Amino acid sequence: MGKVVFLYRSLAYRNAAAEMLRKARKLPRGAERRAARRYAKALRDLAQTEAWLEGRVADEPRPVQQMRTAASR
């Protein structure tokens, strides 16, 4: 039951982040687009923080983004 509360509580933040990312994709490159992307990332992070404050974590970990480096030859 606790996981259900966590999902409902952070669902609004995650949906707002997804909506902001969709809006940012429609904008031309520039300051406004970067600001929208930063705002979406902040909302996503807030949803994770909300889960941490509640003492709950998702069962499956988020995939870690790996940085790719080009090999110079």
Summary of the structure (lengths in Angstrom):
residues: 73
radius of gyration: 15.8
end to end distance: 55.4
largest distance: 55.4
contacts: 145
relative contact order: 0.16
helix: 67%
strand: 0%
